[in-house]
Amino acid sequence: MPERFSPFETHLGDLDTFADGPPHELFRRMRDEAPVMWTAAPADWPEIDQPGFWSVTRAADVTTVSKDPETFSSWRGGFTMRAAEVGSLDVQRSVMIGKDGAEHARMRGTVNRAFTPWRVRSLGAGMRERVAGLVDAALERGRCDLVHDLAGPLANATVADLIGVPEADRPQLDRWTDAFLNADDAVAGGMRGDEALAASAQYLMGLLLEREQHPADDLITALGVAAGEGEGLSREEQVGIFSQLFAAGIDSTKGTIASGVLTLLEHPDQLRLLRDDPSLVPQAIEELLRWRPAFTHQRRTTTRPVTLGGVEIPEGDSVVMWLPSASRDPRAIERPDVFDVTRGAKRCPHQAFGGGGRHFCLGAGLARMELTVFFEELLARTEEIRLVGDAVRIRSCFVDGYVRAPLELVPARRPAAAAA
């Protein structure tokens, strides 16, 4: 067993470390001094997560871990720093990102065949109309909450449309998502991850049975048909897929929209560039994803002894990839601590959707379209956007998002009518 040590105190298991967002100065020191570093677990951690984990902070090492699922398992210890971060280990193992090997390949292959580019593109027209309606309603009021009035409703409606959840049932998705992904009881309403999984499983099972009798043009029907044609997905596996799609799909997009707007307000020169040249929005989306990944980390567990970044890691140890750190690694990107909406995708490598490999986000294309439409419509319809109170963050080491952020919106000036 190699000697385990930390060259300096990290506190990466402490929620207070993330109170103001990811600790970028700490990550910079870790990348420079100990890019693969042992972090001892606090005394109050559950026994399943003892004695600690290895922190991985450089982009190249994150990519190595992400692309080697045979060595770095999602199933063995879950995909979050603490196994109970988003529900019990059993909950994590029930969703696709918590699977390994043939089981993961079978589930992902089925979803790929149902989650087609055509199905994603078909959401575009309705999405733009919805964003316009949300922004116009906020402009009529003059003030709004970025999370509750703009980002949240858009993310919920997009995922619900894709899956096929009736309008009246959609508020439940937000409650279950909060319970899965947020450690803050004030956000989750006291519901725990296991309770949310049980409730969502019961609900989604009913939808699956209903679609057998009344098919529709949605993902529930498509996956049900695929399973009926020999794909071999059990009802429990289909429920796990849907749980991951709505939980990750809602929270990640909601968080990126909120952090994206606030980041642009913190960088008015970059906001002005986008207002002057809206064609830069797709490039800006890549930079926003790099600057503020919606999830701070992913965990894997070693299935054999392995050397990573020159460090020997025994079998059975937890390895935590820090995505905000990898997305600001100067070894992978020029001027990483400068927010620049003109970088373009080729000059803007980031880890927002994971480091690649089998667990790369299935919804990346949908997320990019959703973010692009949102920022195009928001900027076209507003003259000014002002933060008029404190933006309150979610208390979490896993989710980089906000509980609320009060805004004042000033409508765009319309050009004067041409003289007769």
Beta strands, then each sheet from edge to edge (+ up, - down):
strand 1: 36-40
strand 2: 52-56
strand 3: 72-73
strand 4: 143-145
strand 5: 297-302
strand 6: 306-308
strand 7: 311-313
strand 8: 318-322
strand 9: 382-387
strand 10: 392-393
strand 11: 402-404
strand 12: 406-411
sheet 1: 1+ 2- 8- 5+ 3-
sheet 2: 4+ 12- 9+
sheet 3: 6+ 7-
sheet 4: 10+ 11-
end
